[in-house]
């Protein structure tokens, strides 16, 4: 599941330069009228050796974007194309963000610091390159909750309010502005491969594949490097889709330019957690046909992976890419079972029984009309579940669960993240500049996540 933070020295390693000038365009950050530090993720800052920064230095680096020592001399707005709701768009790229720095973490992984709301770039089109403060607060909540639920996700690293009034059509305006920094295991998207294929640049495609294998996956290239990368991406992204389902999460915009080649979830716009196991539930008000509905997310990312395979055809024959792509359904189902049992806190009893348990659980949530968070809380550990006689569907699931033994000692408190609470947290900030409900929720989420892992709660 999601890797946990641990202290590490600062180790700058700006590997992106190895890809040459075609990967992105040097840009400058906006000159914001003010910089008020609202959130710093000291747990993950320590992991990349930046936890020691004073607030003044933090603002200098993550609002004014002064380069970090021995790191990238100037931010890069990365280039990519992508399918947006299945329509190909060659006119996109980092339009309000950039790659700012790269460094190694406590496990030696190469991590990126990238931005959202840092100003216009060559790819901004008609946008202002800014981010609303509400959008930043929502991303804090999304990443904290997903991390707790074991989803491999980017981490919200920093949020700084920037003092501009923004006009937006989907929320009351003018509204407050912010610049967000996220910590990610790369910002290389499927859309980057699509752009290179569109430009018919085989040499650049080979370089990008090598970069991903060498620096992101740290594995040998094998006889067919493109097929090696395709297999790795299918494995990671199948697990990403499964993790969304067990978390009850709907990303909202699973376009190919929003899919990271490492399978790490990122870029949270219209996200929602569904209260019930409702396959038709959507997050984005503009997703009129339910393309990215809760129950269609695996289909969506599988389709995106097909676009990766098509792009890699520039340097690879089709059969090994198709073979990798065809692994997706089995990998997804296996990941669903593994994550479902993990969230329930029970030990496996073998593939057939475990699949039956998951099927029974899905039916129980749908027909028994029990909220997802309540379901996993009530039935955690298996042995703690007792019949109540009020719901036949749930009692039927309880019988299937009875032979299962607990896999962790700690009792996990119930914790969810429904839209009403998200709006209430924002309202406290917007109306009273009261940040305490947000901090209280972060503390509760981290306690919840620690209990899921069978650990004591981490410090805030």
N, C-alpha and C positions, 0 to 999 in steps of 0.2 A: 504494500500500500504506500501511501505518501511518505516520502523520506522526511525524517525529523531533523530540525536544526541542531547544530553543535558548534562551539567556538572554533575559529580558524584564523590564522594570520591573513593579512591582505596579500593577495598574489595576483597582480595585474597580468592579463594575458590576452591582449587584443588580437585575436586570431583572424578576425574578419578581414583584415588587410590582405590576407593571403588570397582572397578571392578577386582582388583587383578592383578597378574602378567601376566595373559594370554592375556590381552588387547594390550600389546605392550612391546617393548624391550628398556631398558635404552641405550642411545647412547650419544656420544659427538659430538659437532659441529666441523666442519673443522677449522683449524687454518689458517685464511686468511692472505695473505701478507699485505693487507691494508684495510682500512675501510673509505670510503668517503660517507658521508650522502648525498643522492640525493633526498629523499622524505620522509617526515613524515606527517602523517595524524592527525594534531592537533585537528580537529573537533571530530574525534572518539577517539583519545587518551584521551581527556577530559571526554568522556563518561565512561571510565573505570578508571579514576583517575590517568592517566599517562601524562596528558598534561603539567605538571610542569617540566618534566625531562629536564635537560640541554642537549645540543647536545652530550656532552661527555658521560653523563650517558646513553643517548639513544643508542649510539654506543656500550657502554659496554654491554647493555642488548640485543640489536638486531643485533649485528655483532659478539661479543665475547660470547654472551649468558650466561652472569653472571645471576644467578637466581634472579628473582624479590622477594621482601620481602614476607616471609610467603607463598611462592608459591611452585611449583614443584622443588624438589632439583636437578633433572636431567631430561633432555628431554626424551620423549618416542616416538619411531618410532612405529606407530600403525600397528597392524596386520589385514589383510583382504585378501579375495580372490576377484574374480569378473569375470563377463563375459565381454570380450573385443571384440567388434564387433560380439557378440553372441557366442564367443568361450570361454569356461570356462578355467580360469587360476588360479591354486592354488599356483603359485609361485610369487605372488606380495605382496605388502605392502608399507609402506612409504619408498620409495627408495631414495628420495632426500629431505626429509622433516621430521619434527617431531612436536609433541605437546610440547609447551614450557611453557605455563602458562594458568591458568583459573582464571576468576574473574567475579564479578557481575557488570552489567551496571546500568544506572539510573532507569531502569524499574525492576530491580531485576533479569534479565535473566542471566543465566550462559553463558559466552562467552569464547571462546578459542583464544589463540594466537598460530598459527602454522606457519611453515616455508616452503619455497620452495628454493632449492639451498643451503641448509645448510651443505651438505656433505654426504658421503656415510653412509649407514646403512646395517643391515643384509639383506635388501630386494633390494639393489641396482643392483643386478645381474651384468651386464657388464657396467653399467652406472657410470659416475664420480660423481654423486650426486650434480652437479652444475647447475646453472641457468644462461642463458645469460642475459646481461643487457637489450638487446632488448626485451626478453621475459618479464622482469620485467616492462619495460615501457609499453608494450602492456597490461599487467594486470592492471596497473594503469588506463589506458584509458578505458578498459572494465568495471572495477568495478565502476568508476566514472559515466560513461554513463548509465550503468544499474541502478545504484542507482537513478540517476535523472529521469529515466523512470519508477520508481516505482517497479522495480524488487527486490525481496528479494535476496540480494547477499552478499557474503563475502565482506569485505572492505580491500583494500590494505592499510596496516597500516604503513609499512616502506619499503624503498628500499635503500640498501647500496651497493655501488660498492666495489668489493673485490680484484681487482688488478690481477686477473688471466687471462690468454689467453686460451680461450676454442675453441676446434675444433668441428664444427657441419656440418653435411652434407646438411642441408636445409637453410643455410645462409652463406655469405662470412666469411671465417675463416682465421686466428684466430680472435675471437670476444671477446668483453669485458664481464666480469662476474659480478654477483650481488647475494646478498641474500635478499630474500623478506620475510616479515612477514605479514600474513593476520589475520584479526579479523573475527571470524566466530561464528555462533550459533551452535557449536559442529563440530567435525570432524568425527562423527560416520556415516559411509557409509553403504549402503545396503550390500556391500561386506563384512562388518564385520559379519553380520548375516549369510552370505553364508559360511564364514570360519568356524563358530561355528557349523553350520549344517553339513558341510563336516567332522568335527571332532566328530560329534555325541555327543556333550557335552550339554545335556539338562539343567544341573544346570547353566552352564555359559550363556546359552540362556535366562533363566529366570532372571538372574542377569542383563543382558544387557537390556532386555525389561523393567525391573523395573527402571534401571538407566535412560533410555530415558523418561519414563513417569514421574518420580520424578524430575529429574534435567533439562530436556530439555523442556518438555511440562507442567510440574507442574500441573498435573491433577490426580484425583483418578484412581486407576487401573481398577475399574469395576469388573464384574464377570469373564471376560475372558481377562486378561491383554494383551495377544498377539493380540487379535482381536481389542482391544482398540487402541493399537499402530498402527495396520494396517490401521484402519479407519483414524486416524490422519495423517498418512503418505500419504495416498491416497488424502486427502483433500489438504494438502500443496503442494504435487508434481503435482497435477492437475493444481493448480494455477501457479506453476512455469512454466509449459509448456505453459499455456495461456499467461503468462507475456512475454515469449520469442517471441511469435507470434506478439503481439501488439507492442512490441519494435522493431520488424524486426530483431531479433537477432538469430544467429545460433551458438550454443555452440561448435559443431564440434565433441565432443567425449563423448556421453552420455552413456558410459559404466556403468555397475552397481556399479563399485567401484568409480564412479564419481558422485553418487547421494547421497546427504546428507539426513539422516533420518528426518530432520526437514524441508526439502523442500527448503533449502537455496541454491541458485546457487553458485558454486565455481569452482576453478581449470580451469583457462583460458589458453588454449594452442593455437590451430589453429582457434580461434573464428573469426567471421566476422559479420558485419551488412549487410544485403542484401538491395540494393538500392530500388528494386521493390518487390512487393508481389509475389514472384516467389517460388512456392512450391518445385521446384527441385533444388534450390540453395544450394550448399554445402560449407562448410568452410574448411574442411581438404582435402589436396591434395591426401591423402591416402584413402579417403572414396570413393572408385571406384564405388561402387554400390548405393551410395546415401542413405545409411542406416540412417544417421543422417541429412538428408537434412532438410531445413527450414520447409517444410510441413509435415515431418514425425517425428517431435520431440515429439509430444504427443504420437504417437504410440511407440516410443522408450522408453519413461519413463514409459508408461503403461506396457511394456514388463519387464522393470526392476522391477517394483512393483510386477509383477507376481513372479519374482525370490525371492523377499522378502517373499511373501506368502508361496512359496515352502519351504523356510528356516524355517519359523515359524511353519510349520507343525510338527517340532520336539517336540513342546510343546503345540500344539493346533489342534483341529479337523479342517477339511477342510471347512465345510459349512460357518462359520462366516468369514473366511478369503476370501473365494470366494465372499461372499456377499459384503464385503468391496471393493474388487477389481472391482466388477461390477458397483460400484458407479462412477468410474473414468470418463466415457464419459459424463455423465450429469454434473458432477462437472466442467469438463474442458470447456464445452460449456457455462455454466453459468459464469465462470471466464473470458472467452473471451469477453462476452458481457459486463460485468462489467468494465473490463479494457479498452475495446474499447471506451466506453462512457466516461470513465475518461480521456483518452488521448484527445478525441475530446472536452472535457470540456462542455458536455451537460447533462442535467438531464434526468433520466429514464422516459419513458412513459408507462411502463408495459412490461411484458416479450415478448409478441408476436410482438409488434412494435419494441422493442429493437433488437430482433433477426433479424427481417427484415432489420433494419438499418445496422447491421453488415454484413449481406449477401450482401446488396447493396453496402456497402463500399468495401468489398473484390472484387466484380465484377468490381467496378469502377476503383480500383487501377490496376487490371489485364488488363482489356480491354481498359481502358483509358490510360494505360502506364504512370501513374503518380508515381513518387517516394514516398515512404512511408512517409518520413519526410515532404515533400511538401504537401502531402494530408492532414495530420493532422494539419499542419499550416494553410492551405487555408481554411479548413472547421471548424476550432475551434470555439466553441461557437454557432454554428448553424446560429444564426441571422446575423453573419458577412459575410456569404457566398452569393455571388452574381453571377448570370449566366454570362458566357462570350460568349456562343453561338459557341464555337470552338470545343467542345468535348461532343458528345451526352451522352456518358457513365457517365461523371462527372456531367452533367446537370441532368441526371436521378437520380443520388444519391442526388443531391442538393434538388430535389423535395421531396424525402423521408425525408431529414433532416429538411425541412422547419418548421414542427410543434414543433421541439425540442427547448427548452429554455436553455440559458447558465447556467452552474453550477459554474462558477468562474468569477470573475471580471477582472482578469489580462489577458492581451494579452501575449501569449507565443511566444517568438522568435523562428525562425527555427534553429534547431541544429541537425546535423547528425554526423556519424562516419564511413565514408567509407574508404576502404583500402588505397586509394591514400593519404588521409590525414594522416593516421597512419604511412605510409611509409615516408612521408615528415617530420613528427615530429621526427621520428627516424633518418632520414638522417641528420637533423640539429645537433643532439647529436653526431652521429657517425663521421661526417665530420668536425664539428667545435666546438664540445662540447658546443653547444648552447642549453640550457634548456628552453629558453624563450618561444618557440612555445608550448612546453608541458604545461608550467604554464598558458599561455594564453588560451589554450584549456580547461584546468581544470576550470579556471575562467568562461569561457563561458558555460561549462556544468553545473556548479553549479548555475549560473544565470538562465539557462533554467529549471533546476529541481525545483528551487524555484518558478518560474512562473507557472509551471505545478501544484504545490501545492497551488497556490494562495498566495504565501508569498514573502517577500522581499528576495533578494539574500543573502546567507550566506557569511561570510568572508572566504577568501581562507585559 
